[in-house]
Amino acid sequence: MELLFDLLKVLFRIFTILPLTLILALYMGKRSVGELPVFDFLVIITLGAVVGADIADPSIHHLHTVGAIIAIAILQKFIAWWKIKNRRVGRFLTFEPTLVIYNGQFHVENMRKISYSIDNILQMLRQKEVFHVSDVQFAFIEANGELSVKVKLEKEHARIEHIQLNPKNTGVEIPVIIDGKLYVEALEFQGLNEAWLREELLKRKIAKMSDVFYAAVNAQNKLHISLKEQTPPKSVPIFH
């Protein structure tokens, strides 16, 4: 009998807590669900823990859970309002945008600071339909972890390259060196070899392959290189 009573209590809490949580999520606004900055992410985790404990443990007083959920929602709304009113608070509670590519060159130091690998960045570029790092004027990792990309002027849609009579097909940029490691298979796929690559590197006064952070070739066998140690690309003044 006691087991049945606890089961009914859990069902009652599910039918009361979920609508309340939905109402408060709508009250907190789209930002909490869509972007999930640091503070909002913590709010979601806390709400999940409170609701989960209330549903799973019938011994917890239900009204206490309701009060906690409402208090969390009000606090989140207040913090969101405060961040809008005070930019210092907003910057303190969220991540700054991080420059990861400038004029086709990876900003290696910044990538290490936010623990993003080349593979992460290349995948995000492909999702933005950008297949050549050399086409990128600058790219940022935003506060919500998304990649924002600005391609160079001549690579933008409906511009110079689209009105040429005989535009060249540069294909997809194929990485041949990543973090100093040579990928021979990628060179062979392009009909090239290591000797050709070393010659191209020497033309640019690069003696050691280990100095190259990223190198790739396109369908025209044009090589694009980003070094590990170089003068850091100047930052672009992008603020919240």
C-alpha positions as CSV (number, residue, x, y, z in Angstrom):
1,M,0.0,0.0,0.0
2,E,2.8,2.4,0.9
3,L,4.5,1.5,-2.4
4,L,1.4,2.4,-4.3
5,F,1.1,5.7,-2.4
6,D,4.7,6.6,-3.3
7,L,4.0,5.8,-7.0
8,L,0.9,8.0,-7.1
9,K,3.0,10.8,-5.4
10,V,5.7,10.5,-8.1
11,L,3.0,10.6,-10.8
12,F,1.4,13.7,-9.2
13,R,4.8,15.4,-9.1
14,I,5.5,14.7,-12.7
15,F,2.2,16.1,-13.8
16,T,2.7,19.3,-11.7
17,I,6.5,19.9,-12.1
18,L,6.8,19.5,-15.8
19,P,4.1,22.1,-16.7
20,L,5.6,24.5,-14.1
21,T,9.1,23.9,-15.5
22,L,7.8,24.6,-19.1
23,I,6.1,27.9,-17.9
24,L,9.3,29.1,-16.2
25,A,11.5,28.1,-19.1
26,L,9.3,30.3,-21.4
27,Y,9.5,33.0,-18.7
28,M,13.3,32.9,-18.7
29,G,13.3,33.4,-22.4
30,K,14.8,31.9,-25.6
31,R,18.3,32.7,-24.6
32,S,18.4,30.1,-21.8
33,V,17.4,27.3,-24.2
34,G,19.1,28.4,-27.4
35,E,22.5,29.8,-26.6
36,L,23.3,28.4,-23.2
37,P,26.0,30.7,-22.0
38,V,27.9,29.7,-18.8
39,F,25.4,31.0,-16.2
40,D,22.3,29.8,-18.1
41,F,24.0,26.4,-18.5
42,L,24.4,26.2,-14.8
43,V,20.8,27.2,-14.3
44,I,19.6,24.4,-16.6
45,I,21.8,21.8,-14.7
46,T,20.5,23.0,-11.3
47,L,16.9,22.9,-12.5
48,G,17.4,19.4,-13.7
49,A,18.9,18.3,-10.4
50,V,16.1,19.8,-8.4
51,V,13.3,18.4,-10.5
52,G,15.0,15.0,-10.7
53,A,15.5,14.7,-7.0
54,D,11.8,15.7,-6.4
55,I,10.5,13.1,-8.8
56,A,12.8,10.3,-7.7
57,D,12.6,10.8,-3.9
58,P,9.0,10.9,-2.5
59,S,10.4,11.9,0.9
60,I,11.4,15.4,-0.4
61,H,8.7,18.0,0.3
62,H,7.1,18.9,-2.9
63,L,6.4,22.6,-2.0
64,H,10.1,23.0,-1.3
65,T,10.9,21.9,-4.8
66,V,8.3,24.3,-6.3
67,G,9.8,27.2,-4.3
68,A,13.3,26.3,-5.4
69,I,12.3,26.2,-9.1
70,I,10.6,29.5,-8.9
71,A,13.5,31.1,-7.1
72,I,16.0,29.8,-9.7
73,A,13.9,31.2,-12.5
74,I,13.6,34.6,-10.8
75,L,17.4,34.7,-10.2
76,Q,18.1,33.8,-13.8
77,K,15.8,36.6,-15.0
78,F,17.4,39.1,-12.7
79,I,21.0,38.1,-13.8
80,A,19.9,38.3,-17.4
81,W,18.5,41.9,-16.8
82,W,21.7,42.8,-14.8
83,K,24.0,41.6,-17.7
84,I,22.1,43.9,-20.1
85,K,22.3,46.9,-17.8
86,N,26.0,46.3,-16.8
87,R,28.4,45.2,-19.5
88,R,31.1,44.4,-16.9
89,V,28.8,41.9,-15.3
90,G,27.9,40.4,-18.7
91,R,31.6,39.9,-19.6
92,F,32.3,38.4,-16.2
93,L,29.5,35.8,-16.5
94,T,30.1,34.8,-20.1
95,F,33.1,33.9,-22.3
96,E,34.7,36.4,-24.6
97,P,34.7,35.7,-28.4
98,T,38.1,34.1,-29.3
99,L,39.9,34.7,-32.5
100,V,41.0,31.4,-34.0
101,I,41.8,32.3,-37.7
102,Y,43.0,35.6,-39.1
103,N,43.8,36.0,-42.8
104,G,44.0,32.3,-43.4
105,Q,46.4,31.7,-40.4
106,F,45.4,29.7,-37.3
107,H,45.8,31.5,-34.0
108,V,47.4,28.5,-32.3
109,E,47.8,30.1,-28.9
110,N,44.1,31.1,-28.7
111,M,43.1,27.6,-29.8
112,R,45.1,26.1,-27.0
113,K,43.5,28.4,-24.5
114,I,40.0,27.3,-25.3
115,S,41.0,23.6,-25.9
116,Y,39.9,23.5,-29.6
117,S,41.9,21.3,-32.0
118,I,42.4,21.7,-35.7
119,D,39.9,19.0,-36.3
120,N,37.3,20.9,-34.3
121,I,37.9,24.1,-36.3
122,L,38.0,22.4,-39.7
123,Q,34.8,20.5,-39.0
124,M,33.0,23.7,-38.0
125,L,34.3,25.5,-41.2
126,R,32.9,22.7,-43.3
127,Q,29.6,23.1,-41.6
128,K,29.7,26.7,-42.7
129,E,30.5,25.6,-46.2
130,V,34.0,26.9,-46.0
131,F,36.4,24.3,-47.5
132,H,39.6,26.4,-47.7
133,V,41.3,28.0,-44.7
134,S,43.0,30.4,-47.0
135,D,39.5,31.9,-47.8
136,V,38.9,32.9,-44.2
137,Q,39.5,36.6,-43.3
138,F,38.7,35.9,-39.7
139,A,36.9,33.3,-37.6
140,F,35.8,33.5,-34.0
141,I,34.6,30.9,-31.4
142,E,31.7,32.7,-29.8
143,A,30.6,32.5,-26.2
144,N,28.2,29.7,-26.9
145,G,30.9,27.6,-28.7
146,E,29.7,28.3,-32.2
147,L,32.0,29.4,-35.0
148,S,31.5,32.7,-36.8
149,V,33.3,33.1,-40.1
150,K,34.0,36.1,-42.4
151,V,35.4,35.0,-45.7
152,K,37.6,37.2,-47.8
153,L,35.9,39.7,-50.1
154,E,36.6,37.8,-53.3
155,K,35.2,34.6,-51.8
156,E,31.8,36.0,-50.8
157,H,28.7,35.0,-52.6
158,A,27.8,36.7,-55.9
159,R,31.1,38.6,-56.2
160,I,34.2,38.7,-58.4
161,E,34.8,34.9,-58.7
162,H,31.2,34.2,-59.7
163,I,31.2,36.6,-62.8
164,Q,34.5,35.4,-64.3
165,L,34.2,33.9,-67.7
166,N,36.5,30.9,-66.8
167,P,36.6,30.5,-63.1
168,K,39.1,28.0,-61.7
169,N,37.8,25.0,-59.8
170,T,39.9,25.0,-56.6
171,G,38.0,22.0,-55.2
172,V,38.3,21.0,-51.6
173,E,41.3,21.9,-49.6
174,I,43.1,18.7,-48.5
175,P,45.3,18.8,-45.3
176,V,48.7,17.3,-45.9
177,I,50.3,18.5,-42.6
178,I,48.6,18.8,-39.3
179,D,50.5,19.9,-36.2
180,G,53.8,18.9,-37.8
181,K,52.7,15.4,-39.0
182,L,52.9,14.6,-42.7
183,Y,50.0,12.7,-44.3
184,V,51.6,11.0,-47.3
185,E,48.2,9.5,-48.4
186,A,46.8,13.0,-48.9
187,L,49.8,14.0,-51.1
188,E,49.5,10.8,-53.2
189,F,45.8,11.5,-53.6
190,Q,46.7,14.8,-55.2
191,G,49.4,13.1,-57.4
192,L,52.2,14.7,-55.3
193,N,55.0,13.4,-53.1
194,E,57.0,14.4,-50.1
195,A,59.9,15.8,-52.3
196,W,57.5,18.2,-53.9
197,L,56.2,19.3,-50.5
198,R,59.7,19.9,-49.1
199,E,60.6,21.9,-52.1
200,E,57.6,24.1,-51.7
201,L,58.4,24.6,-48.0
202,L,62.0,25.6,-48.9
203,K,60.7,28.2,-51.3
204,R,59.0,29.8,-48.3
205,K,62.1,29.4,-46.2
206,I,60.6,26.6,-44.0
207,A,63.3,24.1,-43.3
208,K,61.5,21.8,-40.9
209,M,58.2,20.2,-41.4
210,S,57.7,20.1,-37.6
211,D,57.4,23.9,-37.7
212,V,54.2,23.7,-39.8
213,F,50.9,23.7,-37.8
214,Y,48.7,23.3,-40.9
215,A,49.3,22.8,-44.6
216,A,46.8,22.0,-47.3
217,V,46.6,21.8,-51.1
218,N,43.7,22.5,-53.4
219,A,42.8,21.1,-56.8
220,Q,45.3,23.4,-58.4
221,N,48.0,22.1,-56.1
222,K,48.3,25.5,-54.5
223,L,49.8,25.1,-51.0
224,H,48.4,27.0,-48.0
225,I,50.5,27.1,-44.8
226,S,50.0,28.2,-41.2
227,L,53.1,28.0,-38.9
228,K,53.2,27.0,-35.3
229,E,55.6,29.8,-34.2
230,Q,54.9,33.1,-35.9
231,T,53.9,36.6,-35.0
232,P,50.4,36.2,-33.5
233,P,47.7,37.5,-35.9
234,K,46.4,40.8,-34.7
235,S,43.1,40.6,-32.9
236,V,39.9,42.0,-34.3
237,P,38.1,44.2,-31.8
238,I,34.9,42.2,-31.4
239,F,33.1,42.7,-28.1
240,H,29.9,41.4,-26.5
